[in-house]
Amino acid sequence: MHDHDISSWRHTHDFGGHTGRAETSTRRVIALTAVMMVVEIVTGTASGSMALLADGWHMATHVAAFGITLFAYRYARLHAANPRFSFGTGKVGVLGGFASAVALAVVAFMMAVESGMRLIDPQAIHYTEAIGVAVAGLVVNLVCGAMLHDHHHEHEHEHEHEHEHEHEHDHEHGQQDHNLRAAYFHVLADALTSLFAIVALVAGKYAGWSWLDPAVGILGALVIARWAWGLLRDTGHILLDAADEETRTAITRAIESDADNRIADLHVWQLGPRQYAASLSLVTHQPRPPQHYKALLREIPLLAHVVVEVNRCCDVGSASAEQMPVGPSSFGQKSG
């Protein structure tokens, strides 16, 4: 029986990153948005402004979406060390981002339908009251956006210090905190609808263009739908373990440039906002210990968990190979 200490071979499965400050900001954004939501819905209903009412209900869905964001942060933090999650809880934030994107898409659809109905059947609008509340809503949205943007920018700035070389556009999407990105998009959508509402209400009051109120509601719905689609696409790829091509290429180059190694099977997937995992099977005539192949991959950024299977090639002209008894091996490389 093996009774030696093996703690040095163990590594953390906490791939969620540091989200404490983003979680605090999300709580504050929820409080501000909830207050403004009530004010806009009440005023929009009383004044008859579809743009203002749409913005209020839009905020209501965002409060729910921010709740998803907050839940994802809390759940990932509380279960980060839970052994039931084999690869940690880093993807909980991605799942939260996906759910928020679905909510954003539903909001866009509801806005388009309701605005279309108001375009066909116009309603009387009390412009003065509606304009004042819309301006207040825009201010609240800008404040919330600034709060979330600071953490989003800080996240990217820290990443630039960790890795001093540039990454491709697709690779950068995988490094983002999609949970925070979803919350930020919801705030931007709120700000956009508030701005559109102000323009429509001012035009309606002073130029008599009452049709502009529902028209800008439809325009806002189209813009929000586009944001929702982009977020659904990016988070969906991660949830389905779509491979990051830049990391795949770097792994293949690093392994196959050494001796006569050939990668027979390679899987790359994302564990968290800025961390990837890889499982690879290689064939070689000159097998080395797993630590040798791990060392070849040390310089690949964001690669936090690797499993290596080494197979000895039995015959130069044969596809058969004998699996080495070294078995799989893994290592952890924390970003920090």
C-alpha positions as CSV (number, residue, x, y, z in Angstrom):
1,M,0.0,0.0,0.0
2,H,1.3,3.5,-0.9
3,D,1.6,5.4,2.3
4,H,3.7,8.4,1.2
5,D,2.5,11.9,1.2
6,I,1.0,12.8,-2.3
7,S,-0.2,16.3,-1.5
8,S,2.5,17.9,-3.8
9,W,0.8,16.1,-6.7
10,R,-2.6,17.5,-5.9
11,H,-3.8,20.9,-7.3
12,T,-6.8,23.2,-6.9
13,H,-9.9,22.9,-9.0
14,D,-10.9,26.5,-8.3
15,F,-11.2,28.0,-11.9
16,G,-13.8,30.6,-11.2
17,G,-11.4,33.6,-10.7
18,H,-11.8,36.4,-8.2
19,T,-15.3,37.8,-8.4
20,G,-15.9,39.3,-5.0
21,R,-15.8,43.0,-6.1
22,A,-18.0,42.2,-9.2
23,E,-20.5,40.5,-6.9
24,T,-20.7,43.6,-4.6
25,S,-21.2,45.9,-7.6
26,T,-23.9,43.6,-8.9
27,R,-25.8,43.9,-5.6
28,R,-25.7,47.7,-5.8
29,V,-26.8,47.6,-9.4
30,I,-29.8,45.4,-8.5
31,A,-30.9,47.9,-5.8
32,L,-30.7,51.0,-8.1
33,T,-32.4,49.2,-11.0
34,A,-35.2,47.9,-8.9
35,V,-36.0,51.4,-7.6
36,M,-35.9,52.9,-11.1
37,M,-38.0,50.0,-12.5
38,V,-40.9,50.8,-10.1
39,V,-40.8,54.5,-10.9
40,E,-40.7,54.0,-14.7
41,I,-43.5,51.4,-14.7
42,V,-45.8,53.6,-12.5
43,T,-45.1,56.8,-14.5
44,G,-45.2,55.0,-17.9
45,T,-48.6,53.6,-17.1
46,A,-50.0,56.9,-15.8
47,S,-48.6,58.9,-18.7
48,G,-49.4,56.4,-21.4
49,S,-45.8,56.4,-22.8
50,M,-45.0,53.1,-24.5
51,A,-41.3,53.8,-24.7
52,L,-41.2,54.6,-21.0
53,L,-43.3,51.7,-20.0
54,A,-41.2,49.3,-22.2
55,D,-38.1,50.7,-20.5
56,G,-39.7,50.0,-17.0
57,W,-40.6,46.4,-17.8
58,H,-37.3,46.0,-19.5
59,M,-35.7,47.0,-16.2
60,A,-37.9,44.4,-14.4
61,T,-36.4,41.6,-16.5
62,H,-33.0,43.0,-15.9
63,V,-33.5,42.9,-12.1
64,A,-34.3,39.2,-12.6
65,A,-31.2,38.8,-14.9
66,F,-29.0,40.5,-12.3
67,G,-30.4,38.1,-9.8
68,I,-29.1,35.3,-12.0
69,T,-25.7,37.0,-12.2
70,L,-25.5,37.3,-8.4
71,F,-26.7,33.7,-7.9
72,A,-24.0,32.5,-10.3
73,Y,-21.2,34.3,-8.5
74,R,-22.4,33.1,-5.1
75,Y,-22.9,29.5,-6.1
76,A,-19.5,29.3,-7.8
77,R,-17.8,30.8,-4.8
78,L,-19.5,28.5,-2.3
79,H,-18.9,25.3,-4.3
80,A,-15.5,26.2,-5.6
81,A,-13.8,23.4,-3.5
82,N,-16.7,20.9,-3.8
83,P,-15.2,17.6,-5.1
84,R,-18.5,16.8,-6.8
85,F,-17.6,19.3,-9.5
86,S,-14.7,17.5,-11.3
87,F,-13.5,20.7,-13.1
88,G,-14.6,23.2,-10.6
89,T,-17.4,25.8,-10.8
90,G,-15.8,28.1,-13.3
91,K,-18.6,27.6,-15.9
92,V,-21.4,28.6,-13.5
93,G,-20.8,32.2,-14.6
94,V,-20.9,31.2,-18.2
95,L,-24.3,29.4,-17.6
96,G,-25.5,32.6,-15.8
97,G,-24.5,34.6,-18.8
98,F,-26.3,32.3,-21.1
99,A,-29.5,32.5,-19.0
100,S,-29.3,36.3,-19.0
101,A,-28.8,36.3,-22.7
102,V,-32.1,34.3,-23.1
103,A,-33.8,36.8,-20.9
104,L,-32.4,39.7,-23.0
105,A,-33.8,38.0,-26.1
106,V,-37.2,37.6,-24.5
107,V,-37.2,41.3,-23.6
108,A,-36.3,42.3,-27.2
109,F,-39.2,40.2,-28.5
110,M,-41.7,41.6,-26.0
111,M,-40.6,45.2,-26.8
112,A,-41.0,44.6,-30.6
113,V,-44.4,43.1,-30.2
114,E,-45.8,45.7,-27.8
115,S,-44.3,48.6,-29.8
116,G,-45.8,47.2,-33.0
117,M,-49.2,47.2,-31.4
118,R,-48.8,50.8,-30.3
119,L,-47.7,51.8,-33.8
120,I,-50.9,50.4,-35.2
121,D,-53.1,51.7,-32.3
122,P,-51.5,54.9,-30.9
123,Q,-52.2,55.9,-27.3
124,A,-52.3,59.3,-25.7
125,I,-49.0,60.3,-23.9
126,H,-48.3,62.7,-21.1
127,Y,-45.0,63.9,-22.4
128,T,-43.7,66.2,-19.6
129,E,-43.9,63.6,-16.8
130,A,-42.6,60.8,-19.1
131,I,-39.6,62.8,-20.2
132,G,-38.5,63.6,-16.6
133,V,-38.6,60.0,-15.5
134,A,-36.9,58.8,-18.7
135,V,-34.0,61.2,-18.0
136,A,-33.7,59.9,-14.4
137,G,-33.7,56.3,-15.8
138,L,-30.9,57.2,-18.2
139,V,-28.8,58.6,-15.3
140,V,-29.4,55.5,-13.2
141,N,-28.4,53.3,-16.1
142,L,-25.2,55.3,-16.8
143,V,-24.2,55.0,-13.1
144,C,-24.9,51.3,-13.1
145,G,-23.0,50.8,-16.3
146,A,-20.0,52.7,-14.9
147,M,-19.9,50.5,-11.9
148,L,-19.9,47.3,-13.9
149,H,-17.6,48.7,-16.6
150,D,-14.9,49.5,-14.0
151,H,-14.8,45.8,-13.0
152,H,-14.9,44.6,-16.6
153,H,-12.0,46.9,-17.5
154,E,-10.1,45.9,-14.4
155,H,-10.5,42.2,-15.3
156,E,-9.0,42.8,-18.8
157,H,-6.2,45.0,-17.4
158,E,-5.1,42.4,-15.0
159,H,-5.0,39.9,-17.8
160,E,-2.7,42.1,-19.8
161,H,-0.2,42.1,-17.0
162,E,-0.4,38.4,-16.7
163,H,0.4,37.8,-20.3
164,E,2.5,40.4,-22.2
165,H,1.6,39.2,-25.7
166,E,-1.5,39.9,-27.8
167,H,-4.3,37.4,-28.4
168,E,-6.7,36.9,-31.3
169,H,-10.3,38.2,-31.1
170,D,-11.9,34.8,-30.7
171,H,-9.4,33.9,-27.9
172,E,-10.3,37.1,-26.0
173,H,-14.0,36.2,-25.9
174,G,-13.0,33.0,-24.0
175,Q,-11.1,35.0,-21.4
176,Q,-14.0,37.3,-20.5
177,D,-16.2,36.9,-17.4
178,H,-19.4,36.2,-19.4
179,N,-21.5,36.6,-16.2
180,L,-20.3,40.1,-15.8
181,R,-20.5,40.8,-19.5
182,A,-24.2,39.7,-19.5
183,A,-25.0,42.1,-16.6
184,Y,-23.2,44.9,-18.4
185,F,-25.2,44.2,-21.6
186,H,-28.4,44.4,-19.7
187,V,-27.4,47.8,-18.3
188,L,-26.4,49.0,-21.8
189,A,-29.8,47.8,-23.1
190,D,-31.5,49.8,-20.4
191,A,-29.5,52.9,-21.2
192,L,-30.3,52.5,-24.9
193,T,-34.0,52.2,-24.3
194,S,-34.0,55.2,-21.9
195,L,-32.2,57.3,-24.5
196,F,-34.5,56.2,-27.3
197,A,-37.5,57.0,-25.0
198,I,-36.2,60.5,-24.4
199,V,-35.7,61.2,-28.1
200,A,-39.1,59.9,-29.0
201,L,-40.9,61.8,-26.2
202,V,-39.2,65.1,-27.0
203,A,-40.0,64.6,-30.7
204,G,-43.6,63.7,-29.8
205,K,-44.1,66.7,-27.5
206,Y,-42.5,69.4,-29.7
207,A,-42.9,68.1,-33.3
208,G,-46.1,66.1,-32.9
209,W,-44.4,62.8,-34.0
210,S,-46.3,60.5,-31.7
211,W,-45.5,57.6,-34.0
212,L,-41.8,57.9,-33.1
213,D,-42.4,56.6,-29.5
214,P,-43.3,53.0,-30.6
215,A,-40.9,53.2,-33.6
216,V,-37.9,53.7,-31.4
217,G,-39.2,50.9,-29.3
218,I,-38.9,48.6,-32.3
219,L,-35.4,49.9,-33.1
220,G,-34.3,49.4,-29.6
221,A,-35.6,45.8,-29.7
222,L,-33.5,45.1,-32.8
223,V,-30.3,46.4,-31.2
224,I,-30.9,44.4,-28.0
225,A,-31.7,41.3,-29.9
226,R,-28.3,41.6,-31.6
227,W,-26.5,41.9,-28.3
228,A,-28.4,38.9,-27.0
229,W,-27.4,36.8,-30.0
230,G,-23.7,37.6,-29.6
231,L,-23.9,36.7,-25.9
232,L,-25.8,33.4,-26.6
233,R,-23.2,32.5,-29.3
234,D,-20.2,33.1,-27.1
235,T,-21.5,31.4,-24.0
236,G,-23.1,28.6,-25.9
237,H,-19.7,27.7,-27.5
238,I,-18.1,27.5,-24.0
239,L,-21.0,25.4,-22.5
240,L,-20.7,22.9,-25.4
241,D,-16.9,22.7,-24.9
242,A,-16.0,24.2,-28.3
243,A,-12.3,24.0,-28.7
244,D,-10.1,27.1,-28.6
245,E,-8.2,26.9,-31.9
246,E,-5.3,29.1,-30.7
247,T,-4.7,27.0,-27.7
248,R,-5.0,23.7,-29.7
249,T,-2.5,25.0,-32.2
250,A,0.0,26.0,-29.5
251,I,-0.3,22.6,-27.8
252,T,0.2,20.7,-31.0
253,R,3.2,22.9,-32.0
254,A,4.8,22.5,-28.5
255,I,4.4,18.7,-28.4
256,E,5.2,17.8,-32.0
257,S,8.3,20.0,-32.2
258,D,10.0,17.8,-29.6
259,A,11.5,14.5,-30.9
260,D,9.2,12.5,-33.1
261,N,6.1,13.1,-31.0
262,R,2.7,13.0,-32.7
263,I,-0.6,13.9,-31.1
264,A,-3.2,11.2,-31.8
265,D,-6.0,12.8,-29.8
266,L,-6.5,16.2,-28.4
267,H,-9.3,17.8,-26.5
268,V,-9.3,21.5,-25.3
269,W,-12.1,23.1,-23.3
270,Q,-12.7,26.1,-21.1
271,L,-12.8,25.8,-17.3
272,G,-13.4,29.4,-16.3
273,P,-13.1,33.0,-17.4
274,R,-9.4,32.8,-18.2
275,Q,-8.5,29.1,-17.8
276,Y,-8.4,26.1,-20.1
277,A,-8.0,22.4,-19.8
278,A,-6.5,19.9,-22.2
279,S,-6.5,16.1,-22.6
280,L,-4.1,14.7,-25.1
281,S,-2.8,11.3,-26.2
282,L,0.5,11.3,-28.0
283,V,2.5,8.6,-29.9
284,T,6.3,8.5,-29.9
285,H,9.3,6.1,-30.5
286,Q,11.1,7.7,-27.6
287,P,8.7,8.0,-24.7
288,R,9.6,10.2,-21.8
289,P,8.1,10.7,-18.3
290,P,4.9,12.8,-18.2
291,Q,6.8,15.7,-16.5
292,H,8.7,16.1,-19.7
293,Y,5.6,16.8,-21.8
294,K,4.1,19.0,-19.0
295,A,7.2,21.1,-19.2
296,L,6.7,21.6,-22.9
297,L,3.3,23.2,-22.3
298,R,4.3,25.4,-19.3
299,E,4.5,28.5,-21.5
300,I,1.1,28.3,-23.0
301,P,-1.1,31.0,-21.4
302,L,-4.3,30.2,-19.7
303,L,-3.6,26.4,-19.7
304,A,-4.5,25.4,-16.1
305,H,-5.2,21.7,-16.2
306,V,-3.6,19.1,-18.5
307,V,-3.9,15.3,-18.8
308,V,-1.2,13.5,-20.9
309,E,-1.4,9.9,-22.2
310,V,1.9,8.6,-23.6
311,N,2.0,5.7,-26.1
312,R,5.1,4.0,-27.5
313,C,5.0,3.4,-31.2
314,C,5.8,-0.3,-31.8
315,D,6.5,-0.2,-35.5
316,V,7.5,2.6,-37.9
317,G,5.3,1.3,-40.6
318,S,2.4,0.3,-38.3
319,A,-0.4,2.3,-36.8
320,S,-0.4,0.2,-33.7
321,A,1.1,1.5,-30.5
322,E,1.7,0.3,-27.0
323,Q,0.5,2.5,-24.2
324,M,3.1,3.3,-21.7
325,P,2.6,2.5,-18.1
326,V,3.2,6.1,-17.1
327,G,-0.5,6.7,-17.6
328,P,-2.2,10.1,-17.4
329,S,-0.7,13.0,-15.7
330,S,-2.0,16.5,-14.9
331,F,-0.7,19.8,-13.6
332,G,-2.2,23.0,-12.4
333,Q,-0.9,26.5,-13.4
334,K,-2.8,29.2,-11.7
335,S,-3.3,32.6,-13.3
336,G,-2.6,35.3,-10.9
